[in-house]
């Protein structure tokens, strides 16, 4: 390989202006070191002056921060990625296979209402039976918290 035809790329160390966001090449700009020893690089007196006046670089149209925030100069319009549409997957639930689930979904509303009413009727009947059984057992035996009068029992025995 001939050294004359090959281009050598020179790496230049650049700093970024802390105010404007522009590149500062060697031999340019100023460095300001704050009281807490934090260094700041400025491209010129304009940025240093604005920094010292505590101006907000986001509000000055010529700074890179402003341009980035307000989407200025973006040559390529980035296409928004289209979100994939979620695909619904039918799965069997524990205790019911897919066929029964589909059958229930395809039922007509009248049939569904009738089935619900029948189930409710059955539940109510079971409750009534239990309550009737409770009443009969309660009549036969004294209540748990009820005191039995022993004197009354003794007087009837004599």
C-alpha positions, -999 to 999 in steps of 0.1 A, spaced: 0 0 0 14 33 -11 16 58 18 10 88 -5 -24 76 -17 -37 66 17 -54 95 35 -44 98 72 -72 110 93 -61 134 120 -80 132 153 -86 167 167 -97 169 203 -127 193 205 -146 205 235 -183 213 236 -194 248 245 -213 245 278 -238 272 267 -244 270 230 -235 234 224 -211 242 195 -178 224 190 -147 243 202 -116 235 182 -81 239 196 -69 275 199 -104 288 201 -128 296 230 -124 303 267 -124 282 298 -140 295 329 -135 277 362 -162 283 388 -156 286 425 -164 249 431 -136 240 406 -161 230 378 -147 240 344 -169 255 317 -159 259 281 -173 287 260 -169 292 222 -167 330 225 -174 361 245 -211 360 236 -217 327 253 -196 336 283 -215 369 287 -249 351 284 -237 325 309 -226 351 334 -260 369 330 -276 336 338 -296 334 306 -313 302 297 -298 286 266 -331 268 260 -348 302 253 -321 315 228 -329 304 193 -293 303 181 -282 276 207 -281 239 200 -303 232 231 -330 254 217 -328 238 183 -329 203 198 -359 211 220 -379 228 193 -370 201 166 -353 226 142 -331 214 113 -339 177 115 -334 167 79 -347 132 83 -383 128 95 -381 97 116 -411 74 109 -430 65 139 -428 28 146 -462 13 142 -473 -5 173 -481 -41 166 -518 -49 169 -524 -74 197 -538 -107 186 -563 -122 209 -557 -158 216 -583 -181 230 -571 -205 256 -589 -230 278 -595 -221 314 -590 -246 342 -622 -265 346 -636 -255 311 -623 -266 278 -623 -243 247 -654 -259 232 -676 -252 262 -663 -216 264 -671 -210 228 -705 -226 232 -713 -203 261 -702 -173 242 -724 -182 212 -755 -187 234 -784 -164 228 -790 -139 256 -825 -153 263 -810 -188 269 -783 -173 291 -809 -153 312 -831 -184 316 -802 -205 328 -792 -178 353 -827 -176 367 -829 -214 371 -796 -214 389 -808 -186 412 -840 -205 419 -821 -236 429 -798 -216 452 -828 -200 469 -846 -234 474 -814 -248 490 -813 -218 514 -850 -222 524 -844 -259 531 -814 -252 553 -833 -225 572 -863 -249 577 -839 -276 590 -823 -250 614 -857 -240 628 -867 -276 635 -834 -284 653 -836 -251 673 -871 -259 686 -860 -293 699 -828 -282 717 -825 -251 740 -804 -223 727 -767 -222 736 -768 -189 756 -802 -196 772 -803 -203 809 -823 -232 821 -843 -225 852 -834 -254 875 -860 -245 902 -888 -247 877 -876 -282 868 -874 -293 905 -909 -281 913 -924 -301 884 -907 -333 895 -923 -334 930 
